[in-house]
Structures are given as C-alpha cells and as structure tokens.
C-alpha cells in the first residue's frame, strides 16, 4: 500500500500560530515583572514580529520597558520553547488526514525535538499517523534534506521509495534530498516559501494550494509517473 508522509510547520498548520501562542506565554510571564497587561505585551510582540521578524522580539519588549538583560532574554526564550502551545490543524489538513485515514500515514519534521513534540501532541497528530518522526532525535545531520528517516519509513512499511509520497512546503530542503532516491513529492504553496521559485532539483513533482487537492487520483497518477 502507498504511504503518505507529511511535513508539519506550514503544511498541516500555520507556523505563525505557534509563534503567537509562544508570545502569549512570554507575555504572561513578563506581565507581573513589567507591570503591564499581558494582552498589551503580546500585541506588541506580534506587531514587532510582523515588522522585523522574530529575531529581536524579546530584546525589544524588555528594552522598551527598561528591563533588558541577557538573563531575562534567556528566560523569555525558555518560556517560549517550553510553553504548551494552543494549535489547530488547517481545516484542509484535518479533512486530508481523515480522507486518507485507512492509509499508512507518517509525519517528518525538523526542529527542536521537544518543541516539535509539543506541537505534535497539541494537535493530536499521533491519533492520525503511525509515527511522527522528529529528525532531531537522530542527530542534527539527519535533518532534511537528509533522507535517513524516510528510509526508516520504507523499511518499516516494506515499500520502495517510489511508493512513498512526501507533502511539504519548503523547496529549500523538503524534496531535494529524497527525489533522487525515487520518493514522490508534493509541494503545498503556503507559508514563508509559497512564492519561492525553485530549480528543478528543489521543486516537487506536483504543486497544490490546499490539501483538498490531494486526492486518491492524484496519488495514483503520481505513483505511476
Ligand atoms: Mg514546513
């Protein structure tokens, strides 16, 4: 039986919703310290992220209130990474996981392993997939584009790479490592990379705008190609 594998961030849920969930946790932590309402602090962080990205958000909020220190920035970062996020799957992701509910489904995601594990748990991903592979658990060098965990999936299911489809959003790393081995790939055009033009090696076999486009017909066609 063919195997469907999904990326997590910006494929199954909007990654920015995790960032905002983390900001709310940090705002709650800083609120008594800065004597400001948490909603106001969180709104400031959301605005700062939208304007300049997430790199300096905690430095900025502390500086604005005259409380910047290395220790407090580190405490914010820890609060952010350790918070239990409130997240929801994209509605089309929810429908897709249900539609292919009888198939062998897997998840493959890079990133901080505890953070990714909390995201996976928050969205009940384990109820949908046979296993969620957090590449970080196998060493940093096993992050995408390294094909290691994809090979583990083949072994576990007793299938060839040509029977496995990976759905991801990031043409920089999601497809380039596994395509030469025969894995089939589908790129979902959303998130930060939606508008990135990729060369032939980095581009997926198919491009879709929502997971509703991933049908049994499309899968059959992809596997036959
Ligand atoms: Mg992604």
Boltz pocket constraint, residues with backbone or C-beta under 6 A from the ligand:
constraints:
  - pocket:
      binder: B
      contacts: [[A, 7], [A, 8], [A, 9], [A, 10], [A, 11], [A, 168], [A, 169], [A, 170]]
      max_distance: 6.0
